[in-house]
Amino acid sequence: MYDVLIKEYLKRLSLNDIDKFALKNGVTLKPGENKIIYDFIMQNWQEVYKGDSKKAFLKLKEKTSKETYDAIIKMFNTFKDKIK
């Protein structure tokens, strides 16, 4: 059920949305990280949502700064706990 909602939301997701969300959560992205995160979301959302999120996030760890990666993991865990 949520799959359909997520797919519809992702159709409208933009790099600007990534930038705004990061700033709203106190994260300053390095140049180009918004595109890396956007591509990661588009290619890996199902694995993060239904599969092995740790394995999926390892792909992102190699491509972002440590600060950005740590912030993403912290936010993911916070939001994941809220929806359980």
Distance bins in CASP14 RR format, pairs under 12 A and 6 or more apart:
PFRMAT RR
TARGET T0000
AUTHOR 0000-0000-0000
RMODE 2
METHOD distances of the structure
MODEL  1
1 7 0 0 0 0 0 1 0 0 0 0 0
2 8 0 0 0 0 0 1 0 0 0 0 0
2 9 0 0 0 0 0 1 0 0 0 0 0
2 45 0 0 0 0 0 1 0 0 0 0 0
2 46 0 0 0 0 0 1 0 0 0 0 0
2 49 1 0 0 1 0 0 0 0 0 0 0
2 50 0 0 0 0 1 0 0 0 0 0 0
2 83 0 0 0 0 1 0 0 0 0 0 0
3 9 0 0 0 0 0 1 0 0 0 0 0
3 10 0 0 0 0 0 1 0 0 0 0 0
3 45 0 0 0 0 1 0 0 0 0 0 0
3 46 1 0 0 1 0 0 0 0 0 0 0
3 49 1 0 0 1 0 0 0 0 0 0 0
3 50 0 0 0 0 1 0 0 0 0 0 0
4 10 0 0 0 0 0 1 0 0 0 0 0
4 11 0 0 0 0 0 1 0 0 0 0 0
5 11 0 0 0 0 0 1 0 0 0 0 0
5 12 0 0 0 0 0 1 0 0 0 0 0
5 45 0 0 0 0 0 1 0 0 0 0 0
5 49 0 0 0 0 0 1 0 0 0 0 0
6 12 0 0 0 0 0 1 0 0 0 0 0
6 13 0 0 0 0 0 1 0 0 0 0 0
6 41 0 0 0 0 1 0 0 0 0 0 0
6 42 0 0 0 0 0 1 0 0 0 0 0
6 45 1 0 0 1 0 0 0 0 0 0 0
6 46 0 0 0 0 1 0 0 0 0 0 0
6 48 0 0 0 0 0 1 0 0 0 0 0
6 49 1 0 0 1 0 0 0 0 0 0 0
6 50 0 0 0 0 0 1 0 0 0 0 0
6 83 0 0 0 0 0 1 0 0 0 0 0
7 13 0 0 0 0 0 1 0 0 0 0 0
7 41 0 0 0 0 0 1 0 0 0 0 0
7 42 0 0 0 0 0 1 0 0 0 0 0
7 45 0 0 0 0 1 0 0 0 0 0 0
7 46 0 0 0 0 1 0 0 0 0 0 0
7 49 0 0 0 0 0 1 0 0 0 0 0
9 17 0 0 0 0 1 0 0 0 0 0 0
9 41 0 0 0 0 0 1 0 0 0 0 0
9 42 0 0 0 0 0 1 0 0 0 0 0
9 45 0 0 0 0 1 0 0 0 0 0 0
9 49 0 0 0 0 0 1 0 0 0 0 0
10 17 0 0 0 0 0 1 0 0 0 0 0
10 18 0 0 0 0 0 1 0 0 0 0 0
10 38 0 0 0 0 1 0 0 0 0 0 0
10 39 0 0 0 0 0 1 0 0 0 0 0
10 40 0 0 0 0 0 1 0 0 0 0 0
10 41 1 0 0 1 0 0 0 0 0 0 0
10 42 1 0 0 1 0 0 0 0 0 0 0
10 43 0 0 0 0 0 1 0 0 0 0 0
10 44 0 0 0 0 0 1 0 0 0 0 0
10 45 1 0 0 1 0 0 0 0 0 0 0
10 46 0 0 0 0 0 1 0 0 0 0 0
10 49 0 0 0 0 0 1 0 0 0 0 0
11 17 0 0 0 0 0 1 0 0 0 0 0
11 42 0 0 0 0 0 1 0 0 0 0 0
13 19 0 0 0 0 0 1 0 0 0 0 0
13 20 0 0 0 0 0 1 0 0 0 0 0
13 21 0 0 0 0 1 0 0 0 0 0 0
13 34 0 0 0 0 0 1 0 0 0 0 0
13 37 0 0 0 0 0 1 0 0 0 0 0
13 38 1 0 0 1 0 0 0 0 0 0 0
13 39 0 0 0 0 0 1 0 0 0 0 0
13 40 0 0 0 0 0 1 0 0 0 0 0
13 41 1 0 0 1 0 0 0 0 0 0 0
13 42 1 0 0 1 0 0 0 0 0 0 0
13 45 0 0 0 0 1 0 0 0 0 0 0
14 20 0 0 0 0 1 0 0 0 0 0 0
14 21 0 0 0 0 0 1 0 0 0 0 0
14 34 0 0 0 0 1 0 0 0 0 0 0
14 35 0 0 0 0 0 1 0 0 0 0 0
14 37 0 0 0 0 0 1 0 0 0 0 0
14 38 1 0 0 1 0 0 0 0 0 0 0
14 41 0 0 0 0 0 1 0 0 0 0 0
14 42 0 0 0 0 0 1 0 0 0 0 0
15 21 0 0 0 0 0 1 0 0 0 0 0
15 22 0 0 0 0 0 1 0 0 0 0 0
15 29 0 0 0 0 0 1 0 0 0 0 0
15 31 0 0 0 0 0 1 0 0 0 0 0
15 32 0 0 0 0 1 0 0 0 0 0 0
15 33 0 0 0 0 0 1 0 0 0 0 0
15 34 1 0 1 0 0 0 0 0 0 0 0
15 35 1 0 0 1 0 0 0 0 0 0 0
15 36 0 0 0 0 0 1 0 0 0 0 0
15 37 0 0 0 0 1 0 0 0 0 0 0
15 38 1 0 1 0 0 0 0 0 0 0 0
15 39 0 0 0 0 0 1 0 0 0 0 0
15 41 0 0 0 0 0 1 0 0 0 0 0
15 42 0 0 0 0 0 1 0 0 0 0 0
16 22 0 0 0 0 0 1 0 0 0 0 0
16 23 0 0 0 0 0 1 0 0 0 0 0
16 29 0 0 0 0 0 1 0 0 0 0 0
16 34 0 0 0 0 1 0 0 0 0 0 0
16 35 0 0 0 0 0 1 0 0 0 0 0
16 38 0 0 0 0 0 1 0 0 0 0 0
17 23 0 0 0 0 0 1 0 0 0 0 0
17 24 0 0 0 0 0 1 0 0 0 0 0
17 34 0 0 0 0 1 0 0 0 0 0 0
17 37 0 0 0 0 0 1 0 0 0 0 0
17 38 0 0 0 0 1 0 0 0 0 0 0
17 41 0 0 0 0 1 0 0 0 0 0 0
18 24 0 0 0 0 0 1 0 0 0 0 0
18 25 0 0 0 0 0 1 0 0 0 0 0
18 27 0 0 0 0 0 1 0 0 0 0 0
18 29 1 0 0 1 0 0 0 0 0 0 0
18 32 0 0 0 0 1 0 0 0 0 0 0
18 33 0 0 0 0 1 0 0 0 0 0 0
18 34 1 0 1 0 0 0 0 0 0 0 0
18 35 0 0 0 0 1 0 0 0 0 0 0
18 36 0 0 0 0 1 0 0 0 0 0 0
18 37 1 0 1 0 0 0 0 0 0 0 0
18 38 1 0 1 0 0 0 0 0 0 0 0
18 39 0 0 0 0 0 1 0 0 0 0 0
18 40 0 0 0 0 0 1 0 0 0 0 0
18 41 0 0 0 0 1 0 0 0 0 0 0
18 42 0 0 0 0 0 1 0 0 0 0 0
18 64 0 0 0 0 0 1 0 0 0 0 0
18 68 0 0 0 0 0 1 0 0 0 0 0
18 72 0 0 0 0 0 1 0 0 0 0 0
19 25 0 0 0 0 0 1 0 0 0 0 0
19 26 0 0 0 0 0 1 0 0 0 0 0
19 27 0 0 0 0 1 0 0 0 0 0 0
19 28 0 0 0 0 1 0 0 0 0 0 0
19 29 1 0 0 1 0 0 0 0 0 0 0
19 30 0 0 0 0 0 1 0 0 0 0 0
19 31 0 0 0 0 0 1 0 0 0 0 0
19 32 0 0 0 0 0 1 0 0 0 0 0
19 33 0 0 0 0 1 0 0 0 0 0 0
19 34 1 0 1 0 0 0 0 0 0 0 0
19 35 0 0 0 0 0 1 0 0 0 0 0
19 37 0 0 0 0 1 0 0 0 0 0 0
19 38 0 0 0 0 1 0 0 0 0 0 0
20 26 0 0 0 0 0 1 0 0 0 0 0
20 27 0 0 0 0 0 1 0 0 0 0 0
20 29 0 0 0 0 0 1 0 0 0 0 0
20 34 0 0 0 0 1 0 0 0 0 0 0
21 27 0 0 0 0 1 0 0 0 0 0 0
21 29 0 0 0 0 1 0 0 0 0 0 0
21 34 0 0 0 0 1 0 0 0 0 0 0
21 37 0 0 0 0 1 0 0 0 0 0 0
21 38 0 0 0 0 0 1 0 0 0 0 0
21 41 0 0 0 0 0 1 0 0 0 0 0
21 71 0 0 0 0 0 1 0 0 0 0 0
21 72 0 0 0 0 0 1 0 0 0 0 0
21 75 0 0 0 0 1 0 0 0 0 0 0
21 79 0 0 0 0 0 1 0 0 0 0 0
22 28 1 0 0 1 0 0 0 0 0 0 0
22 29 1 0 1 0 0 0 0 0 0 0 0
22 30 0 0 0 0 0 1 0 0 0 0 0
22 32 0 0 0 0 0 1 0 0 0 0 0
22 33 0 0 0 0 1 0 0 0 0 0 0
22 34 1 0 0 1 0 0 0 0 0 0 0
22 36 0 0 0 0 0 1 0 0 0 0 0
22 37 0 0 0 0 1 0 0 0 0 0 0
22 38 0 0 0 0 0 1 0 0 0 0 0
22 64 0 0 0 0 0 1 0 0 0 0 0
22 67 0 0 0 0 0 1 0 0 0 0 0
22 68 0 0 0 0 1 0 0 0 0 0 0
22 71 1 0 0 1 0 0 0 0 0 0 0
22 72 0 0 0 0 1 0 0 0 0 0 0
22 75 0 0 0 0 1 0 0 0 0 0 0
23 29 0 0 0 0 1 0 0 0 0 0 0
23 34 0 0 0 0 0 1 0 0 0 0 0
23 71 0 0 0 0 0 1 0 0 0 0 0
24 71 0 0 0 0 0 1 0 0 0 0 0
24 75 0 0 0 0 0 1 0 0 0 0 0
25 68 0 0 0 0 0 1 0 0 0 0 0
25 71 1 0 0 1 0 0 0 0 0 0 0
25 72 0 0 0 0 1 0 0 0 0 0 0
25 74 0 0 0 0 1 0 0 0 0 0 0
25 75 1 0 1 0 0 0 0 0 0 0 0
25 76 0 0 0 0 0 1 0 0 0 0 0
25 78 0 0 0 0 1 0 0 0 0 0 0
25 79 0 0 0 0 0 1 0 0 0 0 0
26 67 0 0 0 0 0 1 0 0 0 0 0
26 68 0 0 0 0 0 1 0 0 0 0 0
26 71 1 0 0 1 0 0 0 0 0 0 0
26 74 0 0 0 0 0 1 0 0 0 0 0
26 75 0 0 0 0 1 0 0 0 0 0 0
27 33 0 0 0 0 1 0 0 0 0 0 0
27 34 0 0 0 0 0 1 0 0 0 0 0
27 37 0 0 0 0 0 1 0 0 0 0 0
27 64 0 0 0 0 0 1 0 0 0 0 0
27 65 0 0 0 0 0 1 0 0 0 0 0
27 67 1 0 0 1 0 0 0 0 0 0 0
27 68 1 0 0 1 0 0 0 0 0 0 0
27 69 0 0 0 0 0 1 0 0 0 0 0
27 70 0 0 0 0 1 0 0 0 0 0 0
27 71 1 0 1 0 0 0 0 0 0 0 0
27 72 1 0 0 1 0 0 0 0 0 0 0
27 73 0 0 0 0 0 1 0 0 0 0 0
27 74 0 0 0 0 1 0 0 0 0 0 0
27 75 1 0 0 1 0 0 0 0 0 0 0
28 34 0 0 0 0 0 1 0 0 0 0 0
28 65 0 0 0 0 1 0 0 0 0 0 0
28 67 0 0 0 0 1 0 0 0 0 0 0
28 68 0 0 0 0 1 0 0 0 0 0 0
28 71 0 0 0 0 1 0 0 0 0 0 0
29 35 0 0 0 0 1 0 0 0 0 0 0
29 36 0 0 0 0 1 0 0 0 0 0 0
29 37 1 0 0 1 0 0 0 0 0 0 0
29 38 0 0 0 0 0 1 0 0 0 0 0
29 64 0 0 0 0 1 0 0 0 0 0 0
29 65 0 0 0 0 1 0 0 0 0 0 0
29 67 0 0 0 0 1 0 0 0 0 0 0
29 68 1 0 0 1 0 0 0 0 0 0 0
29 69 0 0 0 0 0 1 0 0 0 0 0
29 71 0 0 0 0 1 0 0 0 0 0 0
29 72 0 0 0 0 0 1 0 0 0 0 0
30 36 0 0 0 0 1 0 0 0 0 0 0
30 37 0 0 0 0 0 1 0 0 0 0 0
30 63 0 0 0 0 0 1 0 0 0 0 0
30 64 1 0 0 1 0 0 0 0 0 0 0
30 65 1 0 1 0 0 0 0 0 0 0 0
30 66 0 0 0 0 0 1 0 0 0 0 0
30 67 0 0 0 0 1 0 0 0 0 0 0
30 68 1 0 0 1 0 0 0 0 0 0 0
30 69 0 0 0 0 0 1 0 0 0 0 0
30 71 0 0 0 0 0 1 0 0 0 0 0
31 64 0 0 0 0 0 1 0 0 0 0 0
31 65 0 0 0 0 0 1 0 0 0 0 0
31 68 0 0 0 0 0 1 0 0 0 0 0
32 38 0 0 0 0 1 0 0 0 0 0 0
32 39 0 0 0 0 0 1 0 0 0 0 0
32 63 0 0 0 0 1 0 0 0 0 0 0
32 64 0 0 0 0 1 0 0 0 0 0 0
32 65 0 0 0 0 0 1 0 0 0 0 0
32 68 0 0 0 0 0 1 0 0 0 0 0
33 39 0 0 0 0 0 1 0 0 0 0 0
33 40 0 0 0 0 0 1 0 0 0 0 0
33 60 0 0 0 0 1 0 0 0 0 0 0
33 63 0 0 0 0 1 0 0 0 0 0 0
33 64 1 0 1 0 0 0 0 0 0 0 0
33 65 1 0 0 1 0 0 0 0 0 0 0
33 66 0 0 0 0 0 1 0 0 0 0 0
33 67 0 0 0 0 1 0 0 0 0 0 0
33 68 1 0 1 0 0 0 0 0 0 0 0
33 69 0 0 0 0 1 0 0 0 0 0 0
33 71 0 0 0 0 0 1 0 0 0 0 0
33 72 0 0 0 0 1 0 0 0 0 0 0
34 40 0 0 0 0 0 1 0 0 0 0 0
34 41 0 0 0 0 0 1 0 0 0 0 0
34 63 0 0 0 0 0 1 0 0 0 0 0
34 64 0 0 0 0 0 1 0 0 0 0 0
34 68 0 0 0 0 1 0 0 0 0 0 0
34 72 0 0 0 0 0 1 0 0 0 0 0
35 41 0 0 0 0 0 1 0 0 0 0 0
35 42 0 0 0 0 0 1 0 0 0 0 0
35 63 0 0 0 0 1 0 0 0 0 0 0
35 64 0 0 0 0 0 1 0 0 0 0 0
36 42 0 0 0 0 0 1 0 0 0 0 0
36 43 0 0 0 0 0 1 0 0 0 0 0
36 44 0 0 0 0 0 1 0 0 0 0 0
36 59 0 0 0 0 0 1 0 0 0 0 0
36 60 1 0 0 1 0 0 0 0 0 0 0
36 61 0 0 0 0 0 1 0 0 0 0 0
36 62 0 0 0 0 1 0 0 0 0 0 0
36 63 1 0 1 0 0 0 0 0 0 0 0
36 64 1 0 1 0 0 0 0 0 0 0 0
36 65 0 0 0 0 0 1 0 0 0 0 0
36 68 0 0 0 0 1 0 0 0 0 0 0
36 69 0 0 0 0 0 1 0 0 0 0 0
36 72 0 0 0 0 0 1 0 0 0 0 0
37 43 0 0 0 0 0 1 0 0 0 0 0
37 44 0 0 0 0 0 1 0 0 0 0 0
37 45 0 0 0 0 0 1 0 0 0 0 0
37 48 0 0 0 0 0 1 0 0 0 0 0
37 57 0 0 0 0 0 1 0 0 0 0 0
37 59 0 0 0 0 0 1 0 0 0 0 0
37 60 1 0 0 1 0 0 0 0 0 0 0
37 63 0 0 0 0 1 0 0 0 0 0 0
37 64 1 0 0 1 0 0 0 0 0 0 0
37 65 0 0 0 0 0 1 0 0 0 0 0
37 68 1 0 0 1 0 0 0 0 0 0 0
37 69 0 0 0 0 0 1 0 0 0 0 0
37 71 0 0 0 0 0 1 0 0 0 0 0
37 72 1 0 0 1 0 0 0 0 0 0 0
37 75 0 0 0 0 0 1 0 0 0 0 0
37 76 0 0 0 0 0 1 0 0 0 0 0
38 44 0 0 0 0 0 1 0 0 0 0 0
38 45 0 0 0 0 0 1 0 0 0 0 0
38 60 0 0 0 0 0 1 0 0 0 0 0
38 63 0 0 0 0 0 1 0 0 0 0 0
38 64 0 0 0 0 0 1 0 0 0 0 0
39 45 0 0 0 0 0 1 0 0 0 0 0
39 59 0 0 0 0 0 1 0 0 0 0 0
39 60 0 0 0 0 1 0 0 0 0 0 0
39 63 0 0 0 0 1 0 0 0 0 0 0
39 64 0 0 0 0 0 1 0 0 0 0 0
40 47 0 0 0 0 0 1 0 0 0 0 0
40 48 0 0 0 0 1 0 0 0 0 0 0
40 53 0 0 0 0 0 1 0 0 0 0 0
40 56 0 0 0 0 1 0 0 0 0 0 0
40 57 0 0 0 0 1 0 0 0 0 0 0
40 58 0 0 0 0 0 1 0 0 0 0 0
40 59 1 0 0 1 0 0 0 0 0 0 0
40 60 1 0 1 0 0 0 0 0 0 0 0
40 61 0 0 0 0 0 1 0 0 0 0 0
40 62 0 0 0 0 0 1 0 0 0 0 0
40 63 1 0 0 1 0 0 0 0 0 0 0
40 64 0 0 0 0 1 0 0 0 0 0 0
40 68 0 0 0 0 0 1 0 0 0 0 0
40 69 0 0 0 0 0 1 0 0 0 0 0
40 72 0 0 0 0 1 0 0 0 0 0 0
40 76 0 0 0 0 0 1 0 0 0 0 0
41 47 0 0 0 0 0 1 0 0 0 0 0
41 48 0 0 0 0 1 0 0 0 0 0 0
41 49 0 0 0 0 0 1 0 0 0 0 0
41 56 0 0 0 0 0 1 0 0 0 0 0
41 57 0 0 0 0 0 1 0 0 0 0 0
41 59 0 0 0 0 0 1 0 0 0 0 0
41 60 0 0 0 0 1 0 0 0 0 0 0
41 72 0 0 0 0 0 1 0 0 0 0 0
41 76 0 0 0 0 0 1 0 0 0 0 0
42 48 0 0 0 0 0 1 0 0 0 0 0
43 56 0 0 0 0 1 0 0 0 0 0 0
43 59 0 0 0 0 1 0 0 0 0 0 0
43 60 0 0 0 0 0 1 0 0 0 0 0
43 63 0 0 0 0 0 1 0 0 0 0 0
44 50 0 0 0 0 0 1 0 0 0 0 0
44 51 0 0 0 0 1 0 0 0 0 0 0
44 52 0 0 0 0 0 1 0 0 0 0 0
44 53 0 0 0 0 1 0 0 0 0 0 0
44 54 0 0 0 0 0 1 0 0 0 0 0
44 55 0 0 0 0 1 0 0 0 0 0 0
44 56 1 0 1 0 0 0 0 0 0 0 0
44 57 0 0 0 0 1 0 0 0 0 0 0
44 58 0 0 0 0 0 1 0 0 0 0 0
44 59 1 0 0 1 0 0 0 0 0 0 0
44 60 1 0 0 1 0 0 0 0 0 0 0
44 63 0 0 0 0 0 1 0 0 0 0 0
44 72 0 0 0 0 0 1 0 0 0 0 0
44 76 0 0 0 0 0 1 0 0 0 0 0
45 51 0 0 0 0 0 1 0 0 0 0 0
45 53 0 0 0 0 0 1 0 0 0 0 0
45 56 0 0 0 0 1 0 0 0 0 0 0
45 57 0 0 0 0 0 1 0 0 0 0 0
45 60 0 0 0 0 0 1 0 0 0 0 0
45 76 0 0 0 0 0 1 0 0 0 0 0
46 52 0 0 0 0 0 1 0 0 0 0 0
46 53 0 0 0 0 0 1 0 0 0 0 0
46 56 0 0 0 0 1 0 0 0 0 0 0
47 53 1 0 0 1 0 0 0 0 0 0 0
47 54 0 0 0 0 0 1 0 0 0 0 0
47 55 1 0 0 1 0 0 0 0 0 0 0
47 56 1 0 1 0 0 0 0 0 0 0 0
47 57 0 0 0 0 1 0 0 0 0 0 0
47 58 0 0 0 0 0 1 0 0 0 0 0
47 59 0 0 0 0 1 0 0 0 0 0 0
47 60 0 0 0 0 0 1 0 0 0 0 0
48 54 0 0 0 0 1 0 0 0 0 0 0
48 55 0 0 0 0 1 0 0 0 0 0 0
48 56 1 0 1 0 0 0 0 0 0 0 0
48 57 1 0 0 1 0 0 0 0 0 0 0
48 58 0 0 0 0 0 1 0 0 0 0 0
48 59 0 0 0 0 0 1 0 0 0 0 0
48 60 0 0 0 0 1 0 0 0 0 0 0
48 72 0 0 0 0 0 1 0 0 0 0 0
48 73 0 0 0 0 0 1 0 0 0 0 0
48 76 1 0 0 1 0 0 0 0 0 0 0
48 77 0 0 0 0 0 1 0 0 0 0 0
48 79 0 0 0 0 0 1 0 0 0 0 0
48 80 0 0 0 0 1 0 0 0 0 0 0
49 56 0 0 0 0 1 0 0 0 0 0 0
49 76 0 0 0 0 0 1 0 0 0 0 0
49 79 0 0 0 0 0 1 0 0 0 0 0
49 80 0 0 0 0 1 0 0 0 0 0 0
49 83 0 0 0 0 0 1 0 0 0 0 0
50 56 0 0 0 0 0 1 0 0 0 0 0
51 57 0 0 0 0 0 1 0 0 0 0 0
52 58 0 0 0 0 1 0 0 0 0 0 0
52 59 0 0 0 0 0 1 0 0 0 0 0
53 59 0 0 0 0 0 1 0 0 0 0 0
53 60 0 0 0 0 0 1 0 0 0 0 0
53 72 0 0 0 0 0 1 0 0 0 0 0
53 73 0 0 0 0 1 0 0 0 0 0 0
53 76 1 0 0 1 0 0 0 0 0 0 0
53 77 0 0 0 0 1 0 0 0 0 0 0
53 79 0 0 0 0 0 1 0 0 0 0 0
53 80 1 0 0 1 0 0 0 0 0 0 0
54 60 0 0 0 0 0 1 0 0 0 0 0
54 61 0 0 0 0 0 1 0 0 0 0 0
54 73 0 0 0 0 1 0 0 0 0 0 0
54 76 0 0 0 0 0 1 0 0 0 0 0
54 77 0 0 0 0 0 1 0 0 0 0 0
54 80 0 0 0 0 0 1 0 0 0 0 0
55 61 0 0 0 0 0 1 0 0 0 0 0
56 72 0 0 0 0 0 1 0 0 0 0 0
56 73 0 0 0 0 0 1 0 0 0 0 0
56 76 0 0 0 0 0 1 0 0 0 0 0
57 63 0 0 0 0 0 1 0 0 0 0 0
57 64 0 0 0 0 0 1 0 0 0 0 0
57 68 0 0 0 0 0 1 0 0 0 0 0
57 69 1 0 0 1 0 0 0 0 0 0 0
57 70 0 0 0 0 0 1 0 0 0 0 0
57 72 1 0 0 1 0 0 0 0 0 0 0
57 73 1 0 0 1 0 0 0 0 0 0 0
57 74 0 0 0 0 0 1 0 0 0 0 0
57 75 0 0 0 0 0 1 0 0 0 0 0
57 76 1 0 0 1 0 0 0 0 0 0 0
57 77 0 0 0 0 0 1 0 0 0 0 0
57 80 0 0 0 0 0 1 0 0 0 0 0
58 64 0 0 0 0 0 1 0 0 0 0 0
58 69 0 0 0 0 1 0 0 0 0 0 0
58 73 0 0 0 0 0 1 0 0 0 0 0
59 69 0 0 0 0 0 1 0 0 0 0 0
59 72 0 0 0 0 0 1 0 0 0 0 0
60 66 0 0 0 0 0 1 0 0 0 0 0
60 68 0 0 0 0 1 0 0 0 0 0 0
60 69 1 0 0 1 0 0 0 0 0 0 0
60 70 0 0 0 0 0 1 0 0 0 0 0
60 71 0 0 0 0 0 1 0 0 0 0 0
60 72 1 0 0 1 0 0 0 0 0 0 0
60 73 0 0 0 0 1 0 0 0 0 0 0
60 76 0 0 0 0 0 1 0 0 0 0 0
61 67 0 0 0 0 0 1 0 0 0 0 0
61 68 0 0 0 0 1 0 0 0 0 0 0
61 69 1 0 1 0 0 0 0 0 0 0 0
61 70 0 0 0 0 1 0 0 0 0 0 0
61 72 0 0 0 0 1 0 0 0 0 0 0
61 73 0 0 0 0 1 0 0 0 0 0 0
62 69 0 0 0 0 1 0 0 0 0 0 0
63 69 0 0 0 0 1 0 0 0 0 0 0
63 72 0 0 0 0 0 1 0 0 0 0 0
64 70 0 0 0 0 1 0 0 0 0 0 0
64 71 0 0 0 0 1 0 0 0 0 0 0
64 72 1 0 0 1 0 0 0 0 0 0 0
64 73 0 0 0 0 0 1 0 0 0 0 0
65 71 0 0 0 0 1 0 0 0 0 0 0
65 72 0 0 0 0 0 1 0 0 0 0 0
66 72 0 0 0 0 0 1 0 0 0 0 0
66 73 0 0 0 0 0 1 0 0 0 0 0
67 73 0 0 0 0 0 1 0 0 0 0 0
67 74 0 0 0 0 0 1 0 0 0 0 0
68 74 0 0 0 0 0 1 0 0 0 0 0
68 75 0 0 0 0 0 1 0 0 0 0 0
69 75 0 0 0 0 0 1 0 0 0 0 0
69 76 0 0 0 0 0 1 0 0 0 0 0
70 76 0 0 0 0 0 1 0 0 0 0 0
70 77 0 0 0 0 0 1 0 0 0 0 0
71 77 0 0 0 0 0 1 0 0 0 0 0
71 78 0 0 0 0 0 1 0 0 0 0 0
72 78 0 0 0 0 0 1 0 0 0 0 0
72 79 0 0 0 0 0 1 0 0 0 0 0
72 80 0 0 0 0 0 1 0 0 0 0 0
73 79 0 0 0 0 0 1 0 0 0 0 0
73 80 0 0 0 0 0 1 0 0 0 0 0
74 80 0 0 0 0 0 1 0 0 0 0 0
74 81 0 0 0 0 0 1 0 0 0 0 0
75 81 0 0 0 0 0 1 0 0 0 0 0
75 82 0 0 0 0 0 1 0 0 0 0 0
76 82 0 0 0 0 0 1 0 0 0 0 0
76 83 0 0 0 0 0 1 0 0 0 0 0
77 83 0 0 0 0 0 1 0 0 0 0 0
77 84 0 0 0 0 0 1 0 0 0 0 0
78 84 0 0 0 0 0 1 0 0 0 0 0
END
